Amino acid sequence: MGRDESMEPLLGLTEAEAAARRAAGQGNVVPLKTSRSYGRIVRENVFNTINNILFTLGIILVILGRYLDALIAVGVVVANTIVSLVQEIRAKRTLDRIAILTRPRATVVRDGTPREVGPDEIVLGDLLRVETGDQIVVDGAMVGGVRMEMDESLLTGESDLVRKEPGDQLFSGSFVAEGSGYYVAEKVGADSFAHRLTAGAQAFRRVLTPIQKNVNTIVRSLLLLVLYFEILVVVNSLVDKVPFVETVRMSTVIVAMVPNGLILSIAVAYALGALRMAGKGALIQQANSVESLSHVDILCTDKTGTLTTNNITLDDLMPLGAERGQVERILGDYAASTGGPNRTTEALQRALPGAARSLGDEVLFSSALKWSAVVFADDPHEGVYVLGAPEMVEKLLGAEAEAHAWQGTAAEWAAGGLRVLLLAGRTGAVGLHDEAGNISLPPDLVPLALIRLSDELRPRVRETLAGFREAGVVVKVISGDNPQTVAALARQAGFENDLTAVSGAELEGLTPAQLGDMSEEATVFGRVTPQQKEKLVEALRERGHYVAMIGDGVNDVISLKKANVAIAVQSGTQAARGVADMILMQDSFGALPFAFREGQRIVNGMIDILRIFMVRVVSKALLIASVMLVGGFPFFPRQSSLLSFFAAGVPAVALAYWAPSGSVQGPGLMRRVFSFAAPAGVLMSLLGLGVYLGYLYPSIDAFLAANPGANSGQAMEAALPIATTAVTVFAIFCSLILLPLTVPPTPFWTGGERLRGDRRPSWLALGLLVLFVAPVSIPLGRTIWDLTLFPWYGWPVLAAAAMLWAVLLRWMWRGRFVERFLGLTPVEAPEGLAVE
């Protein structure tokens, strides 16, 4: 280690020493996994349980010589899987590139010069500087600075801040809540506390969303159903001595009932949604936040960085107990000397350049105090100075300090949307802490100056707020600034003139019920503490609201963790970004309305996809059970693959892309899907059974008439291809008609869903009809899909049967017969779906 013991605190290692230590394996090498690996994507998309079963059955069909059956059955699965792989990998590459921008950064001191580096560039023994909001990226001992308040809640679960002084240990994964200082890296890479504690918690975790949980329930239930059917097939084969090859073919059709493509469709839809959001400046960090955004009805945000640009400038100051020149020198030195610089002190330093002074003591600014203080231990202007919110600093003034005109001026400035500060002080250097380390200010402070700062409204903020209203999201501003200042800026930004603004002092002492009422009634909350922010978010959630919270500082972390959706800005602290579900790249507040609509679009698309999948599954399962009772089997493997392609494969992709935005509130997902799919599936299976019997028995009679010596088994074998072809054609016709029923383009098609006005799914249905009829009208197409030619009049008969199904289904939907029979409240489709 050599140089560590004698190393000057502010010099750090040399670049040569750092390079040597990295070469010796003492670097901070811990791969940061921002998403699933390529291998995991391939495994989960290609080699999942259902695919493995289908691949096995395909191999068996090849062994039995049914090459075309194997090719089509497995080929359709492979085609769907390739589409999913391409989309997910494309999304992964883009999101990984963007995610690099949000990785924690560190300031390392080498050769006496600080510079910003990535965590992987740190080596053992490096000297690092941290400031308020920075994350501790490796373990080490504090060696410089006076004191820091650390937030270790992500490591310990305790929300209380922990004071650190030189010599104390700092643990990776904690954040600097107040203060600044230096520390030396002592444990890096896999030896760090956070790495040992989480054992890979930084790796991508696939969090199941409510829709994914419901789909998993459906898939597992269907697996049990498939297992039951497979047992029936085996028993039937043994009793009726069905050839083994036919048993395998039937098993292939039954296994395909499990909507494996549904899981892939959801994964792809979320990946594409995250990709589209990234294109608008919103990076999704947690999978469930895509869906969560669709449910948000209240957005809580600070004014800084959202309504305003956070480009703070000194507008003016009004001397109270000192000359203007003296006040300017005090403020300039104050800004240059403080150990906790922020946007306010930076604005003061730009306008009033000062010199760094020797400080006898200091109280750093915090959201709880809303003021900071320094002690100048030398001339000029030796003394104690406090700077902060006027109403907070006023409480610290001495008893002899009389009311001044500054109070009216402060109120007037605040009403104009300006940030107002009060500078107070006294001559003579005294400590700011008692012997126990608690803050203890001198009792004889007097007001010295009133300072006003200005901030710019964000461009197009009015349009952004209109976008929130269009998405059905109510915006509430929760800020540490004066409530009148925030309210004035909110009105300038486009909020209603009669908005209600309350202060943190008014929230004190409220009962939970009163706090809940206030949280819903008020629009602006000012001078609130971090704990009050948390309570407001919690109160809104307890009232049944789905809350998103935007934060940028350490003081926002506890409220971010309390919200349903935590949103951070890229320029915010590493603490806020670390707990966020979503990060606004380039601080793009304007990306949020699009993100909310995108979340709504994804969920609405998933509901439509679930509906068409479940109609196919219900109708197919009931039809298989019904036909097995009367004799035979309704589909051959290639016919089943053809049905899957036209009934679910292509429509699912299209419906995901064309999904409308709009509210997704209403009955539960399963209820909405069941009310739609149950009558559709039951009716299709009943009419499908009629089609099957209507084509099977005439074909048997015709065969026996043409072959007097044939037995019933031979007749069934000859007639079955005609009956299965008829059922397949009928099912495809119904599936194509289902598209305008799912997305009604005109009032005629409404019943299961309200009028959408989107004609694209209807045009898709016509295009798929042409795509279906063209190949099956030629011998090669019928051979590929295992279809049998029947008289021309069979086509209009089957089309008429499909139209009859649609008319009866619409009648059942409009009459709400299923809900009435089960005694349920009729399901109404959500209002406000918008086609874009």
N, C-alpha and C positions, 0 to 999 in steps of 0.2 A: 504494500500500500504506500510505503515511502513517505510521500509528501503530505498525507492527510493531517497529521498532528500539527505540523507547522504551517499549514496552509492559511494565508490571510483570509478572513471571512469574506471579503468582497472581491477577491481575485479569481477564485475557482481554479479548475484545472487548466492546463494549456491544451491547445488542440492536439498537440503531439501525444500528450499523456492520455487524452480521451481516445485517440485512435489506437494506442497501444492496449488500453483496457478493453476496447471493443474487440480487438483481434484476439485477446486472451479469453474471450467468452464472458466478459463482465458487462455486457450490454443488456438493455432492458428489452429483451426479445420475447414478446408474447403476442402471437398472431391475434389480430382483432377480427373476429368473425362477424360480418355485418349482415349476412344472409345465409341461406342453406348452400352447402357446397354443390358443385355440379354432380358429384356422385350421388348425393342424397336426392337431388331432383330427379335423376334418372331412376334411382331405385323406387322412389315413391310413385312415379308416373308409369314406369314400365313394369316393374316386378312387384306390383301389389297383389294381394290375395286373389282377387277375381281374375286379373289378367293371368296369373300363374295357372289357375284352374283351366282357363280357356286355352292357354298355350299347351297344357297337358292333353286336353281333349283334342286339340288340333294335331298333336303328334300321334295320338292314337288313331285319328281318322286317316292320317298319312299312312300309317302302318297297315290299316285296313284297305288301303287303296282308294279312299275317298279324297283324292287330292284337291279337287275343286272346292268341296265342302270345307276342307281345312284352310285352303287359301283365302276364301271369302270370309269365313268366320273369324280367322285370326287377322286377316288383312284389314278389316274394318277397325278392329281394335288398335292395330298398329298405326293406321292412318290418324285416328283420333288422338293417339298418344303422341305422335310426331307433332301434330298441331299444338298440343299442350306444351310439349318440351320447347318448341321454338319460341312460343310466347313467354313462357316462364324464364327461359335463359336470356332472352332479349331484355326482359324487365330486370332480371338480376344484374346484368352488366351495367345497365344505366343507373340503377339505384345504388349499386356498389360504388360507382364513380362519384355520385353525388354525396354518398354517406361519408366519404373520406373528408369532405369539407367540414363536417360536424365533429370530427374526432377531437378529443381534448388536446390542447397545445400546452407547451411548457416553456418558461423563460429560463434558460440556462446561462450561467455566467462563466465564460472561459476567457482566459487572458485578461480578466478584469472588465470584459465587455459583455453586457447582456444581449442575448439574441433569442428569438422564438424558434423552437424546434418541435418536431413530433416526438411522442413518447418513446418511440423505438430508437431515437438518437441519443437517449440518455445513457450514461454509463455509471458504474459504481464509483462513488466519490464525487460526482458532479455537484456543483453548487447551484441551487435553483432559487429564483425569486418568485414569490406568490403575492397576489393582491386580492382584495375583496372580490369574491365570486369565482376565484380560480380553484381548480380541482388539484388535490395532491395526487400525483400520478405514480410516485414510487414512495416507499417508506424511507424515513430519515429523521434526523434530529434537527430541531430549530437552532440556528446559530446566529441569527441577526434579526433586529427589530425589537420593539419593546414588548408587545404582547399581541396575540391574535385570538379571536373567538372562532372556534371551529364547529362546523356542523358535521357530526358523525352519524346522523340518523340513518343513512343508507347502509352503514355497517352494523350499528347497534340497535336501531329501531327507536332510540331515545331522541326526542326532539329538542331537549335542552342543549344549549351551546356549551362547549368545553373550552375553557381558557388555556392557552398555550403560551409559554414563555421560553426564552433561550435555554436549551438543554432538554426540553420536553420532546417526546416522540410524536411525529406526524404520520398518520396512516393513509396509505393510498385508498382512494375511494371517498375520503372526506373532502369538505369544501371550506374555504375561508369565508366565514360569514362577516367578519369585521376585522379590519387591520391589514397589515402587510408585513412581510419579513423574508428571511432566507432560511433554507435548510439544505443539509447535505444528504445525498442519496446513499443509503446504507443497505437497502434490500431492493433488488431490482428483479424484473422478470417473474418467473414462477415462485420466487421466494417472497414476493410482496404480500402484505396482509390481505389485500382485497382479492388477490388471485387464490390464495390458500382458502380464504373464507368462502368464496363463491364457487370455486372449482369449475371455472368456465361459465360463470353467469353472464359474461359478455357475449357469449355465443348466441346466435339466433335461436329464439324459442318460438315454436309454432303454436301460438295461442289460438285456441278454438273460439270462433265467434258463435253467437246464438244460432245463426243459420247453419254453420258447420256442425254444431251439436245436434240440431234437428235432423240434418241430413244423415249424420252418423247413426242416429236412432233409426231412421228409415232403412238405411242400408243393412244394419244389423238385424232388424225385423225381417227384412226380405231374405237375408241369408238363412234365417230359420225356416222361412216359407220355402225357399229353394231346397233346403235339406229335406223337408217333408215331401216335396214333389219328387225329389230324386229317389227317395225310399219307395214312393208309389210306382215310379217307373221301373225300378229294379224288381219289385214284387210282381208287377204286371208282366214284365219280360219273362220272369220265371214261370208264372202261371200259364201264360199264353204262348210260351216258347218263342218269344220274339227274338230274331237274330241279334247277335251282339252289336253288329254295326249300326242297326237301327236304334238300339238302346243308347249307344254313344251319341248318335245324332240327336235324339230327343234330349239327352242330358245337356248337350251343347246349347240347345234352344232354351232350356230351363235356366241354366246358369246365366245366360244373357239377360234374364229378367232383372238381375241386380243392376241398378243404374249406376254402374261404375263411372260412366262418363259424367254423371252429375257432380261427383266430388271434384273431378278434373275441371269441369266448367266453373265451379265456384272458385277454385284456386286460380285459374286463369283470369276470371273476372276481377278478382281482388288484385292480382298482379298488374293487370292492365289499368285498373283504376288508380293504383299507386303510381304507375308510370305516367298516366295522364295528369295526375296531381303534381308530380315532379316537374312536368313540362310547364305548369303554371306557377311553380315556385314553392311547392309544399312537399316536403320529404316525409314519407310515412316510415316511422321507426317500429311500430307494433302493428301486426296484421289486423288485430281487432279494431284499430282506430278507423279503418276504412268503413267498416260497418257502423261503428259507433257514431261517426259523423252524420250518418243518415237520421239518427234519432235526436240530435241536438236541437233544443228549442230555446236555450238561453246561452249566450256567450258573455262571459265576464272578462273584462280586460282593463288594463291600466290605460291612461290616456297617452303616456309617454311611449313613443315608438309605434303606436297604433293610430290614434287620432292625430298625433303630432310626429314630426320627424326626429325629435330628440336632438335637434341642432340648437342648443341653448345659447343665447347671447345676452350679455349685460345690456339692459335697455337704459337704465338710469338709476341714480341713487339720491336719497334725500338725507343730508346730515341732520342729526338731532342734537347730540351733546358734544360735537367736535367739529373742527373745520373740515371742509371737503378734502383738502389735500392730505390731511392726517388720516381720514377714513380710507381714502384710496390706498395709502401706503400700508395701513393695517390689513386691508383686504388682500392686497397683492402679496404681502409676506405670509398671510394666513394660507392662501391658496398654494404658495410655493413650499410651505413647510409641513403641511398636514401629512400624516402617515396613511390616510385613507382617501386618496383622491377620487373624485367622482365627476359626473358631467357638470355639476354646478361649480365646483372649484376649478375645473378646466376652463369654463367660460370666464370666471373671474380672472384667472391667470392670463388668458388671452387679452383681456381688456385692460388689466392692471398688472403689468409685470412687476414681480417683487423678488425678494431675496429669501433663500432658505434660512430660517432662524434656528437658533438653539432652543429646543423646547424643554421646559421643565416638567411638563405633564401634558396629557392629551386624553380627551374622550372622543372616540371616533363616532361618526354619524351612524345611526341605526334607524330602521323603520319604526322601532318601538319608541325611541326618544324623539326623533324628528329634529334633532339639533346635534351639533358637535362643538367641541371646545378645545382651545389650546392655551398654553401658558408660555409667553415669550419670556425667557429667563435673562435676557440682556437688553440693553438699549439699542435702538430707540423704541419707545412705546412698550417698555417692560410692563407686563400685566397679564390679566386673564381676559380672554375674548370668547364669546359664545355666538354661534351663527346658526340660525334655523328658522323654523316656521314661527311667525309672529305670535300666534296664540299659545305656542308651547314655550317660547323664550320669555314671553310676558310673565309666565308663572314663576320664572327664576329671578325676576327683578327684585331689587331691594324694596323694603317697605316705604322708603322715602321717595322712591321713583313715582312721580305723579303721572296721571293720564296726559297724553299729548295728542296733538292733532294728527300724529302719525297713524293712529288707529282708524280714523275716518279715511285717510289717504290709502292705507293698506286695503280697506274694504273696497274703496273705489277702484284701485288697481286690480284687485282680485276679480271684481265684477266685469272687468274688461278682458279677462282671460290671461292675465299676466301672473307669473309666479312671483311671490313676494317673500322676502327674507328680512329678518331683523337681526342686526348686529348689536350686541350688548357687551359691556366690559367694565373693567376697573383697573386702576394702576396698582402695581405691586404684584410680584410673582408669589403665588401660593399654590399648594397642591390641589388637585381635583379629586383625590381619593382619600378616604380615611385609612386608618391602620388595618382594617379588615379588607381593604381593597374595593370597598363600595364607593360609588360616585358621591362626592360631597363638594358642592360648589360654594364659593363665598357668598354671603347674604347681601352684599352691597353692590350688585351689578346695576348699571344704568344703561338705558338705550343710547346707542351711538349713531346708528344710521338705519334707514329703511332702504332696501335694495329691491329693484324689480328686474326680472329676467323674462325674456320672451322666447317662445318656441313657435315653429312654423307648423301649420296644418299640413297634413300629407296631401299631395296632389290626388285629385279624384276621390277624396274621402267621402264626398256626398254620394257619388255613384256606388262606392263600396257599401255604404250603409243601406242604400236602396237595394243592393244585391242581397243583403242580409234579410231585409223585410220580404223580398220576393221569395227567399228560401224558407220563410216562416221562422226566422231566428230573431229573438229579442236580444238587443245588446244592452248590457249594463256596465257602467264604467266604475271601477273600484280603484281608487288612487290614494296615495299618501299626501297629495296636494290639497290645498284649500278647496272645500266643496264648491264654493262660488266660482273659483277660478276654473275648475273642471267643468262646471255647469255652463259657464260662458263659452268655453271652447267647444263643448258638446253642441250648443245651439248654433255656433258658427259652422260646425261640421254637418248640420242637417238634422239634429235631434229636434223633437217637438219643443216649442217655446215654453209650454207649461209643465216641463219635466220636474220631477221631485228630487231634490238634492238633500242628503242628510250627512251629518258628520259622525266620525267615530265616537265622539263624546255622547251623541244622542243614542248610540247603540249600547252604551254601557248600562248595565242593570236591567236590560230587557229580558223578559221571560222567553223561553224557546218559542212559544206561540207568537208572542209579539215580534220577535226577531224574524220569524217566518213570514208574518204579514208585511213587515217592513222590507224584507228582501224582495218580495214580489211587487210591492207598490212603488218603491223608489227606483230611479234610473241611475242616479249618480251618488256614489258614496265617497266622501273625502276625509282626509286625515285618519284613515283606518290603519290599524296595526296588522302585521302578518297574521296574528291569531284571529283578529276580526275578519280578515279575508277568508280564512279557513272556515270560520263559523257561518259566514254568509253563503259560501258554496255548499256547505253541509245543510243549511236551512233550506236552500233551493232544492237540493236533491230530496230532502225529506218531504217536500211538497209535491213530489212526483215529477219534477223537471229533470231533463237530461242536460247536464251542464258541461260546457267546454270552458276552459280557463286558459287565457294567454298570460304568460309570465316571462320575465327576462332576468330577474335578479334572484339572489339567494333568499330574499324575503318572500319570494313567491313559491318556493319549493313546497311548503306544507299545503298550500291551497291547490297547487298543481296536482299533488298526490291525492287530494281529496276529490278532485273533479272526475267526471266520467271520461272526459278527453282532455289530456294535458297537452298544451301547445306552447312551444318556445320559439323565440326568434333567433336567427343565426348569430346576431351580434350580441345576444344575451350572454349571461354567465354560463360557464360549463356546468354549474350546479343545475340550472334550469333546463339546459339541453339534455342533461343526463337522465332526468326523470320524465322527459316529454315523450308522448306518443307520436308527436308530429312536430316538425321543425319548419318554420317559415324561412325559406332561403332568401337571402338578400332582404330580410325583414319585410317581405312582401305581404302586407296586411290585405291587399286587394286579392290575394289568391284564395282567401277563406270562403267567400261566397261561392266560388266555383267548387271548392273542395266539399262544402256542404251539399251542393246540388249533385256532385259526383257521387257522394256517399248514398244519397237518396236514389240516384239512378242505378247504382249497383244493386241495392237491395230490391228495388222494383223489378229489375231484370232477373234477379234470382228467383223472385216469386213467380214470374211468368215461366221461367225455365222449370222450376219445380212442378208447376201445374201440368205442363205438357209431358214431363217425364212420368209423373204419377198417373196421368190418364193412360199412358201406354202400359205402365206396370200393372195397374188394376185391371184393365181390359184383357191384357195378355194372360195374367194369372187366372182370372175367372174363366176365360175362354179355354185355356188348357184343362182346367178342372172339369168344365162342362163337357168338352169333347171326349176326354178320357172316360167319362161315365157312359157315353153312348157308343164309344168305340172309335179308335183312330187317334190321330194327333193333328192339331191345327196348322202347324208350320214345319217346314224343313229348315235346316240350319241356314242355308243361303237366303231363303225367304225371310227368315228372322233378321238376318243382317241387313237386308234391303229395307225392311220395315224400320229398324233402328236408325238407319241413315236418314230416311225421309221423315220419320216421326219425331226424332229427337236430335240427331247429330247436327245437321245443318240448321234447323230452327233454333237450337240452343245458342249457337254462335251468333246468329242474327239478332235474336232477342236480347242478348247481352249487350251488343253494340247499339241497338235502337231503344234501349230502355229509357223511359221518361223520368225526369226529375219530378219532385213533388213529395208531399208528406207521406210517410210510411206508417203514421200512427193508426191505430185501429185494432181490430181483433188480432189474436195471436196468429203467428205464421201458419202453424199446423191447422188451425181452424179454417183459415182462408183457403189453404190448399185443399183440405178435405172437402169443404163445401163446393169447390169447383170440380175436383177430380172424381169424387165418389159417384155422382149421378152420371158423369160422362163415361167413366169406365164401366159401370154396371150396364148402362144402355148399349154401349158398343159390344160388350161381351154377349148380351142377349141377342142383338141383331146379328152379330157375327156367328153365333150358334145357328141361327136360322139360315144364314147364308151357307154355312157349312153343310147342314142337313139338306138344304134345298138343292145343292149341287151334288152332294154325295149319293143320295139314294137314286135320283134319276140316272146318274152315271153307272151305278151298280146294275140297275134294271137294264140299261142299254147294253152293258157288257154281257150280262147273262143271256139277253135276247140274241146277241150276235155270236155267243159262244155257249150253246146249250149244254155242253159237257163240263163247263167250268164250275168250280165250287165257290163258296162264299168268300173264302180267303183270297182266291185269285181275283174275284170281283172287287173286293175291298182294295187290294193292292193296285188294281187298275184305276179305280175311281178316286183314290186318295189324292193323287197329284192334281186332279181337276178341283177337288174341294179345297185343298190347301191354297192353290193359286187364287181361287175366288175369295177366300178369307183374307189372304195377303193383300189383294187389290182393294177389297172393301176397307180394310184397316188403314191402308195408305190414303185412300180417299178421305176417310174420316179424319185422319191426322192432318191432312192439308186443310180441310175445312175448319179444323180446330184453331188454326192460326188467326183468321179474322174473328173467331169467337173469343180468343184470348186477348187480342188487341182490336176491339171493334172499330172499324173505320167509319161506320154509319150507324144510326139508331137501330136499324134492322138486326144487327149482329149483337146488340147488347143483351145482357141477361146474367151471364157469369161475371161480367166486368162492365164497368161504366164506359161510356163513349170516350175513346181516345182521339179519334180523328186521324190516326196515323195509318196511311194506306200501304206503307212499305211491306208489312208482313203479308197483306193480301196479295200484293204483286209477287212476293216471294212464293206464296202458295201456287200461283198460276205458273210461275217459272219452274217450280219443282214438278208440277203436273206434267208439263211438257218434257222435262228431263226424265220423268218416269215412263211416260207413254212411248216416247221415241225408241229407246232401246228394247223394250219388251215387245214391241210390235214386229221385231225381226227375229229370226231363228237364233242368231248368235246371242242376242241379249237374253232371250228366254233360257237358253242353255246355261249361261253364266249364272243367272239368278234362280235356276231350277223351277221355272214357271212353265205351265202347260197351256197350249193354245186352246181356247174354247170359242164357240160361235160369237160373231161380232155383237149380237144383241146382248151378250152377257155384260159388256162394258156399260151401256146405259142402265141396265138393271141394277148393277152394283153401285153406279153413281146415284141412282134414285134411292137406293137403300141408305147410302151415306147421307143424302139430303134429308131423308126421313129421320135419321138419327139426329141430325142437327136441329130440325124443327122440334122434335120431342124433347131434346136436351134444353133448348131455349125455353120451352114451355115449363119444364121442371125447374130451371133456374129462376125464372121470373115468378113462379108460384112458390118458391122457397120450400119445396116439399120435404127435402131432407131435414132442414132446420125445424120445420113444423113437426115432423115425425119424431125428432129427437128432443123436442121441447126447448130448442135453443133460440136465442135472439138472432134474427136474420142478419147475415153478413152483408155489409154495404162496402163497396169499393171506396178507397180513399178519394177525397176531393183533391183537385188541384194538380193532377198529373199533367205535366206539360211536355209536349213533343218538341225537341230541339234538333 
